[in-house]
């Protein structure tokens, strides 16, 4: 392979690599935008779960003995939902 052929082949390889890099950069921007949107949505949902969890805790403080099991179960369900939402939010940050 002579010098001109080598340079031509090298140029073609560089152009292909640069094209792939540009595509990855564009994809990164799309992923970042999607992740930001998902983060905002999940954070809003988690804030709602936080309010519900606080309400369930307050109910535990004043619940009558005959409703204790029901209140405890509602709190546990709310706590589990909050933990799940928190984990989902954390996974978005790690993208």
Secondary structure, 3 states (H helix, E strand, C coil): CCHHHHHHHHHHHHHHHHHHHHHHHHHHHHHHHHHHHHHHHHHHHHHHHHHHHHHHHHHHHHCCHHHHHHHHHHHHHHHHHHHHHHHHHHHHHCC
